Amino acid sequence: MEKLVITGGNALRGTLPISASKNAALPLMAAAILGPGTCRLGRIPQLRDITTFSHVLRIAGAEVSREGDGLLIDASRINFPEAPYELVKKMRASFYMLGALLGRCGRARVSLPGGCAWGPRPVNLHIDGMKALGATIDLEEGYVVASAPNGRLHGGTIVLQPSSVGATVNLLLAASTARGGSRIENAAIEPDVVVFCEMLQAMGARLHGTGTRTIEIEGVPLLRPATFANCPDRIELGTFMIAAAIAGIPEKPVTLTGARADHLGQDFMGAFLRTGARFEIADDKILIIPPEVLTPVSIVTAIYPGFPTDLQAQWTVLLACCEGTATVTDQVYGDRFNHIPELARMGIEVRVNGNTVTVAGGTKLKGARVMSTDLRASVSLVLAAMVAEGTTHVGRIYHLDRGYERLEDKLSTCGIDIRREAYDEFAAPEVPA
Ligand code: UD1
């Protein structure tokens, strides 16, 4: 297994490039299944989740290869409409194959994802939505087995409560080629979904109201392959903004390039400014100017344009670097706090009560051996290690490799003492002489 070894106390300085978005890339890859022929997707990051999903597509019959910074997906032959448990359990977004395969083949056998590191993550809206589009659904040996009557779904109306990124994507995949019109109410308006809708439109889908809470879809018999470029990763951007605020040199800007600041949403940007950190935006560059003293700012996660749940663990570390007390409340995933016991091992003073974490900032963090538990939790440990006294070993970084491209290269180029090492997780400590 691999770990990151980080010695804290070095300032972050210079320029950090923002990679292409992981969460936007996955639906784009699923959409490629709907067009017989070859889709060219630009700006697809080199990440574990992308490798996993490429494999999911290959199982269904697609040919997937790297081309430049992106992917070529040849979906001429989709002859095995299945997504196996072995891959879906590694990455829940594989469940997008339910909509993609129903839309392309009129049938699908897709493993149910099950739980995840931070508790139950239901897919009831995905399933109910497919039923509203006419699919018959059975559960067989942990798999959702779905089929469309006479091989093609029909139009339907689906109200999402709560609004869900995954269900919106899955239903758009299924409804784009359905017979007749469909409507998704309370649809997700996250930038990832808007970019995905643009790709579907480039493939010939007829969508109205994208980027709003009501999306209407006029079904067409078949989509065609398209060439499409993905957007930058907004969660990596937010993570690096926090990194610059806590580990940068006061009043010395850190530059983030290739970014889309407008994709982060007003709540994150507002909270960031209230800490005393500043930013200047020039085209796709964002300059982050760390303050002398960070002010603690409480946040509550919410769907876009609210504060992203995918940035709350990182925000907790920022609060630890402030003098004073503030809270992080997760309204989207009420028990997404696996990082807290690990951060506590580094000396962070926190209390968890329900879906709220109270952080008493100002205590100097100390290096420790800690363990990644999920993607965003692991990056929060890296942030804490950057400002901690001494050396931190962050284990199980396969979680981090799912969603952060070349993280240690990027940070070490900017002054952080960070390296990757192999280790044996199960090696017993030596008995003292
Ligand atoms: C996506 C992101 C994930 C992010 C999350 C919330 C990807 C690959 N993942 O996940 O990084 O943390 O959005 O921004 O893009 N819900 C239901 N029933 C359902 C589906 C969802 O009740 O059938 C609930 C969830 O429990 C949650 C809320 O809806 O409380 C939003 O979840 P959702 O937007 O679906 O998250 P994902 O698409 O799984």
Boltz pocket constraint, residues with backbone or C-beta under 6 A from the ligand:
constraints:
  - pocket:
      binder: B
      contacts: [[A, 23], [A, 24], [A, 26], [A, 93], [A, 120], [A, 121], [A, 122], [A, 123], [A, 124], [A, 125], [A, 126], [A, 127], [A, 161], [A, 162], [A, 163], [A, 164], [A, 165], [A, 166], [A, 167], [A, 192], [A, 309], [A, 310], [A, 331], [A, 332], [A, 333]]
      max_distance: 6.0
